[in-house]
Amino acid sequence: MNSIEKNLRELNKLQNLQQRSHWMNSLHPWGKLLLSVLYIFTVVSFDKYALAPLIVMSVYPIFSFIVGELSFKEGIYRMRLILPLVLFVGVFNPFLDRQIVGYIGELAVSGGVLSMITVMIKGFYSVLAVYILIATTSIDDICYALRVLHFPRIMVIVVMLIYRYFGVMAVEADRIMTAYKLRAPSQNGINYKAWGTLVGQWLLRSMDKAERVYESMLLRGFTGDFRIRKKKVRLSDIFYPVIWIVIFVVIRHSGIFGE
Amino acid sequence: MHTGIHGEILKIEHLSFAYEKEEPVLSDINLMAHDGESIGIIGANGIGKSTLMKLLVGLYLDYEGVLEIAGHPVDKKNLNHVREHIGYVFQDSDSQLFLSTVEDDVAFGPQNYGLSDDEVEKRVVDALEKVHITDLSKKHTYKLSGGEKKLASIATILAMNPDIIIMDEPEAALDPRNRKNLIRIINEINSLKLITSHDLDFIMDTCERTILLDEGRIIADGRSTEILQNESLLTEHGLELPLRLQK
């Protein structure tokens, strides 16, 4: 299996997750999007030394992974590209902030080390929150939620179209790679001499396919806007985010878990 | 959107078309078609079948002659009207299905024409019932088999309740069982159908009228049983008798 096919399969797996009939998937996307954004804001807003309340904030991803029947291992695997970047952000803090802020037994802990850990946790939680959102909500639903939140129409349409055409281009790339490899079985990768032709073919085929998709949209009345059916809001769609928001507020502002 | 017109739905008079400064692809095409007819468009590769279909749905507008759908000339001004009356089932179902689930894709057309949510819902249910895939409504489009994709593609068009349905080689890449199923479903559809295909047995099974195109012109227009049994006519224009008639 080549790497493009692997990535396509991974994308398919993610779409499978989004299509599950789990109650968390069927929650109104508006609530889930709002909840994810608020969670990230809350996490990021903690003081750089506020480790204890940050640890308590893990309740949301832990709950979502367990109750939502999501695989933590797969989640980490899917976020493998972004996670190192996020974890790298605070790596220089120990060198910049050497002030001792506490002790673990005999071991002095500097402000830099503590802030590095909190920055890493903040990044980690944010990535998990995004993963929870995309594992339980399809791109169409996320775009619907963005429209409900009055995001600019053009931005939402661009997101949807990029998603569609990304799939089209990936499938074409996979076909070209497979056709090439089947006729060059002893080669590792693609010979540099063939790159130009293959990329050209890929773009031309993708454009052809994209044009057919666009024609199909035009022929069914597309005039530049995706009209998405309104989703009914149930009580659970309101209670779920509200309960979580209350929990976030308590953790953030009550002082029970420290500042 | 079905007009309920029972007469002439499609009118083509002296239609000619050429791609930019090239030789004409279609020359002096004349064709009338009525509600409920099922017409097969046959001919060898590259003789203008797909071009004719694309002209009908207004993808190319710089033609010469008369081209009217449900009384509306196919021009820039009427494009929306025309497209409300005509549906196009692509040969490649992957080009037709672009939304996440079958029901979302089927709802796409009716939503774009501003129907109410209830009406859209009704259209989706009806269309899926017509092609017998109600159980697939929540299924992701990329997970469908080839036969299911074809039926879902037809449902996306039926949901728009068009006067005319164009199908570009609908039987392509279907196994015998799915092909048989498709024939049954096509024969159940009451709108005017224009079906292009190289599978003349399929045309025999689905169309009572056949039009033979060659070099951009209509060579023959008549009952399928007559045209598809005329071996010399078919051979002269690069085709062969349907398999079931070959000895």
Interface residues (C-beta under 8 A of the other chain):
Chain A: N12 Q15 N16 Q18 Q19 S138 I139 D140 R164 V171 K209 R212 V213 E215 S216 M217 L218 L219 R220 G221 F222 T223 R227 I228 R229 K230
Chain B: V57 L59 N80 R83 E84 I86 G87 Y88 F90 D92 D94 S95 Q96 F98 L99 S100 T101 D104 A107 F108 G109 Q111 N112 Y113 D117 V120 E121 K138 H140 Y142 T156 I157 M160
